[in-house]
Amino acid sequence: MAAVANLVWMRRRSFARRAHPLTELECLILDRIGRDRTHKDIAAELGVSINIVGNVAAKANRKLATHDRAMWRAHRVPT
């Protein structure tokens, strides 16, 4: 059992280390999340559904290996 848990952990670590560039939409959404906008506000601004905002944010979250809005703020490039 411990070997399986260790394998899962190693796969997650290797995934996080790989270079996965963010798409333009992911950058736009993370920038707005970093500015404390809600998914509903972001969806209205970008003309997409709230579900798309959530899905794109989750995908970017996996790419950056972050877990909350505070961490997204840290990854945001200051303007």
C-alpha positions in Angstrom: 0.0 0.0 0.0 2.8 2.4 0.9 4.5 1.7 -2.5 1.3 2.7 -4.3 1.0 5.9 -2.4 4.7 6.7 -3.0 4.2 6.1 -6.8 1.2 8.4 -6.9 3.2 11.1 -5.0 6.2 10.7 -7.4 3.9 11.1 -10.5 2.3 14.2 -9.0 5.8 15.7 -8.3 7.1 14.9 -11.8 3.9 16.4 -13.4 4.4 19.6 -11.4 8.0 19.9 -12.5 7.3 19.6 -16.2 7.1 22.8 -18.1 3.5 23.5 -19.0 3.1 27.0 -20.4 -0.2 28.7 -19.5 -2.5 29.6 -22.3 -3.6 33.1 -22.9 -7.1 32.4 -21.4 -5.5 30.8 -18.3 -3.3 33.9 -17.8 -6.3 36.2 -18.2 -8.4 34.2 -15.7 -5.6 33.8 -13.1 -4.8 37.5 -13.4 -8.4 38.4 -12.5 -8.6 35.8 -9.8 -5.4 37.3 -8.4 -7.3 40.7 -8.3 -10.0 39.1 -6.1 -12.7 38.9 -8.8 -15.3 36.2 -8.6 -15.8 33.5 -11.2 -19.1 35.1 -12.1 -17.4 38.5 -12.7 -14.6 37.0 -14.7 -17.1 35.0 -16.9 -19.1 38.2 -17.6 -15.9 40.2 -18.5 -14.5 37.5 -20.8 -17.8 36.4 -22.3 -17.5 32.8 -21.3 -19.5 30.6 -18.9 -18.8 30.3 -15.2 -18.1 26.6 -15.7 -15.3 27.5 -18.2 -13.8 29.9 -15.7 -13.7 27.2 -13.0 -12.4 24.5 -15.4 -9.6 26.8 -16.8 -8.7 27.9 -13.3 -8.4 24.3 -12.1 -6.3 23.3 -15.1 -3.9 26.3 -14.5 -3.9 25.3 -10.8 -2.6 21.9 -11.8 0.1 23.4 -14.1 1.3 25.7 -11.4 0.9 23.2 -8.6 -1.0 25.9 -6.5 -4.0 25.4 -4.4 -5.7 28.7 -3.6 -6.2 32.3 -4.6 -3.3 33.5 -2.4 -0.9 31.3 -4.3 -2.3 32.6 -7.6 -1.7 36.1 -6.5 1.9 35.2 -5.9 2.2 33.9 -9.5 0.6 37.0 -11.0 2.9 39.4 -12.9 2.5 42.9 -11.5 1.1 45.4 -14.0 
